[in-house]
Amino acid sequence: MGIRASTVRAFALSLPEAEERETWETATFRVRDKMFMTFSEHERRAWIKSVHDEQRALIAMDADAWFAPPMSARAVGLGLCCRRSTAARCAS
C-alpha cells in the first residue's frame, strides 16, 4: 500500500544528526554530509541506502511497499513506495 511521504520524512529526520537538503530539485537526507535517502519526483518513492541482506528481507516482508530500485550493479539501495500505489506501479 505504501506509506505517507510525511511519515518517511519524519522518521528520516528523527535520526541523530540527520538533515534535509534540496538537491537535484528534490529532498535528500544526510548525516554528516553522507546521503542516506532521497525522494523521487513528487515524493512518490523514497530511495534508501541499504545492504543486500536488508533489501532482500524487507522486500520479502512486504513486497507491496518495498522494491529493488533500478540502480547500477555497484550501488545497493532500497525503494519504498509512498502514498497508495502498488510496488509494481511504484517501481516503474
C-alpha positions in Angstrom: 0.0 0.0 0.0 2.8 2.5 0.7 3.5 4.9 3.4 3.0 8.6 3.5 5.9 10.7 2.4 5.5 12.9 5.5 5.9 9.8 7.7 9.1 8.8 5.9 10.5 12.3 6.2 9.7 12.5 9.9 11.4 9.1 10.5 14.5 10.2 8.5 14.8 13.4 10.4 14.4 11.7 13.7 17.8 10.0 13.2 20.7 11.6 15.1 22.3 14.5 13.2 20.1 13.9 10.1 19.3 16.9 8.0 17.2 17.5 4.9 18.6 19.4 1.9 17.2 20.1 -1.5 19.4 18.7 -4.2 18.5 18.0 -7.9 15.2 19.8 -7.1 14.2 17.1 -4.6 14.6 16.4 -0.9 17.7 14.5 0.1 18.6 13.3 3.7 22.1 13.2 5.1 24.1 12.6 8.2 27.5 14.4 8.3 27.2 15.2 4.5 26.6 11.5 3.6 23.3 10.9 1.8 21.2 8.0 3.0 17.9 8.7 1.4 16.3 10.8 -1.3 12.7 11.2 -2.6 11.8 10.7 -6.3 9.8 13.3 -8.2 6.6 14.3 -6.4 7.7 12.2 -3.4 6.1 9.1 -4.9 9.1 6.9 -4.0 11.9 7.1 -1.4 15.4 5.7 -2.4 17.2 4.4 0.7 20.8 3.3 1.0 20.9 -0.3 2.2 22.8 -3.5 2.1 21.7 -6.6 0.1 20.5 -8.5 3.2 18.3 -5.6 4.3 17.0 -5.2 0.8 16.0 -8.9 0.4 14.5 -9.1 3.9 12.3 -6.1 3.6 11.1 -7.0 0.1 10.2 -10.5 1.3 8.4 -9.0 4.3 6.3 -6.5 2.3 6.6 -6.6 -1.5 3.8 -4.1 -1.8 5.8 -1.4 -0.1 9.5 -2.3 -0.8 11.3 -2.9 -4.0 14.7 -3.1 -5.6 15.3 0.2 -7.4 16.8 0.2 -10.9 20.4 1.1 -9.9 23.8 0.2 -11.2 25.3 -3.1 -10.0 27.7 -1.3 -7.7 25.1 0.6 -5.8 22.8 -1.2 -3.3 19.6 0.5 -2.5 16.0 0.0 -1.4 12.9 1.6 -2.8 9.9 2.4 -0.7 6.5 3.3 -2.2 5.0 6.4 -0.8 1.2 7.1 -0.9 -1.2 4.4 -2.1 0.3 2.6 -5.0 1.4 -1.0 -5.5 5.1 -1.8 -5.7 4.7 -2.8 -9.4 3.3 0.7 -10.2 5.7 2.4 -7.8 8.8 0.8 -9.3 8.0 1.8 -12.8 
